[in-house]
Amino acid sequence: MLPPFVRANLVSALQNTPTVLEALTASVPLGSPIWDIRPDPQRFTLREVLAHLADWEEVFQNRIIRIRDEYLPKLPDLDPDEFAQQHHYAASDPHRQRDLFAERRQATVEIVKGLPNRAWERKGRYVEESPRVKGPMTIESWIA
């Protein structure tokens, strides 16, 4: 269990991430090639990163709520690359995705702020063994 001041720092980081993203991307015009540079063939472009963050924020909200409300819920292990293809990340408007992320993140912050202390230690697990995460994870782990 993390000390209260560390949890407060996590909530602050959650709350301020949209401000940081705004500062980093607001001056980049929509037509800039910077949005579509792929720094590594296996990784997302900046455009795709913002779309991923916006979509995944709802995924994390769902996980936190289910773990809070259910006993050891079985969570789907979603594939980020499949999500990117299905939701057309490569053609998304990065400024809109950044704003959508900010809206969704605010909802996440409200959910997290409303968690009782004991809920931070509640656990969820993937339906099937995940190549990315082994074993059950606490809400605290998801937030961190």
C-alpha positions as CSV (number, residue, x, y, z in Angstrom):
1,M,0.0,0.0,0.0
2,L,1.3,3.4,-1.0
3,P,1.5,6.2,1.6
4,P,-1.2,8.9,1.3
5,F,1.2,11.5,0.0
6,V,2.2,9.2,-2.9
7,R,-1.4,8.5,-3.7
8,A,-2.0,12.3,-3.7
9,N,1.0,12.7,-6.1
10,L,-0.6,10.1,-8.4
11,V,-3.9,11.9,-8.4
12,S,-2.1,15.2,-9.1
13,A,-0.2,13.6,-12.0
14,L,-3.5,12.2,-13.4
15,Q,-5.1,15.6,-13.1
16,N,-2.3,17.5,-14.7
17,T,-1.4,15.2,-17.7
18,P,-3.9,17.0,-20.0
19,T,-2.2,20.3,-19.2
20,V,1.2,18.9,-20.1
21,L,-0.1,17.4,-23.4
22,E,-1.7,20.7,-24.3
23,A,1.6,22.5,-23.6
24,L,3.6,20.0,-25.7
25,T,1.2,19.9,-28.7
26,A,-0.9,23.1,-28.9
27,S,1.6,24.9,-31.2
28,V,1.9,22.0,-33.7
29,P,-0.4,22.8,-36.7
30,L,-2.8,20.0,-37.8
31,G,-1.0,19.8,-41.2
32,S,2.5,19.3,-39.6
33,P,4.4,16.1,-40.6
34,I,5.4,15.8,-37.0
35,W,2.1,14.1,-36.2
36,D,3.0,11.2,-38.4
37,I,6.6,10.5,-37.7
38,R,7.0,6.9,-36.5
39,P,10.1,6.9,-34.2
40,D,10.1,3.1,-34.2
41,P,8.4,0.8,-36.7
42,Q,6.6,-1.0,-33.8
43,R,5.3,2.2,-32.0
44,F,2.6,4.7,-32.5
45,T,3.0,8.1,-34.1
46,L,2.2,11.2,-32.1
47,R,-1.2,11.4,-33.8
48,E,-1.9,7.8,-32.8
49,V,-0.6,8.3,-29.3
50,L,-3.2,11.0,-28.6
51,A,-6.0,8.8,-30.1
52,H,-4.8,5.9,-28.0
53,L,-4.7,8.0,-24.8
54,A,-8.3,9.2,-25.5
55,D,-9.6,5.7,-26.1
56,W,-7.7,4.0,-23.3
57,E,-8.9,6.5,-20.8
58,E,-12.3,5.0,-21.0
59,V,-10.8,1.5,-20.8
60,F,-9.0,2.5,-17.5
61,Q,-12.2,4.1,-16.1
62,N,-14.0,0.8,-16.8
63,R,-11.3,-1.2,-15.1
64,I,-11.2,1.0,-12.1
65,I,-15.0,0.9,-11.7
66,R,-15.2,-2.8,-12.1
67,I,-12.4,-3.5,-9.7
68,R,-14.0,-1.1,-7.2
69,D,-17.4,-2.7,-7.5
70,E,-16.8,-6.4,-8.2
71,Y,-14.8,-9.1,-6.5
72,L,-11.7,-9.9,-8.5
73,P,-13.3,-9.1,-11.9
74,K,-12.1,-10.7,-15.1
75,L,-11.0,-7.9,-17.4
76,P,-10.5,-8.2,-21.1
77,D,-6.9,-7.9,-22.3
78,L,-7.4,-5.5,-25.2
79,D,-4.8,-5.2,-28.0
80,P,-3.8,-1.6,-28.5
81,D,-2.8,-2.2,-32.1
82,E,-6.1,-3.7,-33.0
83,F,-7.9,-0.8,-31.3
84,A,-5.7,1.6,-33.4
85,Q,-6.8,-0.1,-36.6
86,Q,-10.5,-0.4,-35.7
87,H,-10.7,3.2,-34.6
88,H,-8.6,4.7,-37.4
89,Y,-6.0,6.4,-35.2
90,A,-3.8,7.2,-38.2
91,A,-6.5,9.4,-39.6
92,S,-7.6,11.1,-36.4
93,D,-7.5,14.8,-35.5
94,P,-4.8,15.0,-32.9
95,H,-6.1,18.3,-31.4
96,R,-9.6,16.7,-31.0
97,Q,-8.1,13.6,-29.5
98,R,-6.1,15.6,-27.0
99,D,-9.2,17.5,-26.0
100,L,-11.2,14.3,-25.7
101,F,-8.5,12.8,-23.6
102,A,-8.7,15.8,-21.3
103,E,-12.4,15.4,-20.9
104,R,-12.2,11.7,-20.2
105,R,-9.2,12.2,-17.8
106,Q,-11.2,14.6,-15.7
107,A,-13.9,11.9,-15.3
108,T,-11.2,9.5,-14.3
109,V,-9.8,11.9,-11.7
110,E,-13.3,12.3,-10.2
111,I,-13.7,8.5,-10.0
112,V,-10.2,8.2,-8.3
113,K,-10.9,11.0,-5.9
114,G,-14.1,9.2,-4.8
115,L,-12.3,5.9,-4.1
116,P,-12.4,4.9,-0.4
117,N,-8.9,4.1,0.9
118,R,-9.6,0.4,1.0
119,A,-10.6,0.3,-2.7
120,W,-7.1,1.2,-3.8
121,E,-6.0,-2.3,-2.8
122,R,-8.9,-4.1,-4.6
123,K,-7.8,-6.4,-7.5
124,G,-8.8,-7.3,-11.0
125,R,-7.2,-9.8,-13.4
126,Y,-7.3,-10.4,-17.1
127,V,-9.6,-13.0,-18.5
128,E,-6.7,-14.8,-20.0
129,E,-3.0,-14.7,-19.0
130,S,-1.7,-11.5,-20.6
131,P,1.8,-11.2,-22.2
132,R,2.0,-7.7,-20.8
133,V,0.7,-8.2,-17.2
134,K,1.1,-11.2,-15.0
135,G,-1.4,-11.9,-12.2
136,P,-3.9,-9.7,-10.5
137,M,-3.4,-5.9,-10.4
138,T,-4.7,-3.5,-7.8
139,I,-6.5,-0.2,-8.6
140,E,-3.4,1.4,-7.1
141,S,-1.2,-0.4,-9.7
142,W,-3.5,0.7,-12.6
143,I,-3.4,4.3,-11.4
144,A,0.4,4.3,-11.0
